[in-house]
Amino acid sequence: KQAGFQGTVKLALFLSYQGHLLDVQVKSSSGYDVLDEDAAAVARGILDYPPFPPQVEAKELWIAIPMTYQLD
């Protein structure tokens, strides 16, 4: 915050149907390594994601999410 860094990190999360995180990748950088690394660490720090709904037949899939760091 003191450095004034802000931006959006686009992550790709590889999830199992049970909600377990199998992998995380930075797909689009915020322009700051510290924000990119923090976003990936936050994603890894979530113990379990929601399981897939019954209508999703895939056992594993990649999802894309943005994480925005913004100074107020």
N, C-alpha and C positions, 0 to 999 in steps of 0.2 A: 504494500500500500504506500509506504514511504517513497518508493522509487517511482510511483506514478504509473506502473504497468497496468494495462487493461487490454482486453481483447477476447476473442472467441476461439476456443479450441474445439475442433471437431474430432470426436473419438469414434472408433468402431469397437463395439463390444461383441465378443463371441460367447454366446450363452448356450447352456444345455437346457433341455426342456424342463429340467427340475429347478432352474433358476441359478445354476452355478456359473460363475464367470470362468471361462476357459482361457481367454486371451483378451488383451486390450491393445489397441494400436492408435497412435495419433495420426489421423488422416489429413488434417489441415491444421497447421500451427497457428498459434496466436501471434507469433513473431517473437515470443519470449520463452526460452527454454524452461525457466522457472514455473511459468504458468502451465505449460504443456505437461511438465513432470508432475505438477500438483494435481492437475485434472486426472491423469492416469492413476495417481496414487489414491485419489478419492474414489475412483471407480473400483480399484482393487480392494479398497477398505470396506466396501459394502459386502457384508457376509453372504447374503443371499438376495437375489433378485426374485421377483414374482415368477412362479412357474408359468409355462405357456398355457393358454386356455385350451380346452379339449379340442376345439376345431382346428388348431394348428397341429399338423401331422409331423412336422419336422422334429427331429431329435436334437438338432443344434442349428443355430443360425446367427448371422451377423446382424447387428442393428447399429445404426448411426445416431449419435446424439451430439448436440452442441453444448458446451459449457462456457458460459460467458462470465468474465471477470470485469466488473465495472466499478469505477470509483464514484462514490456519491458525494 
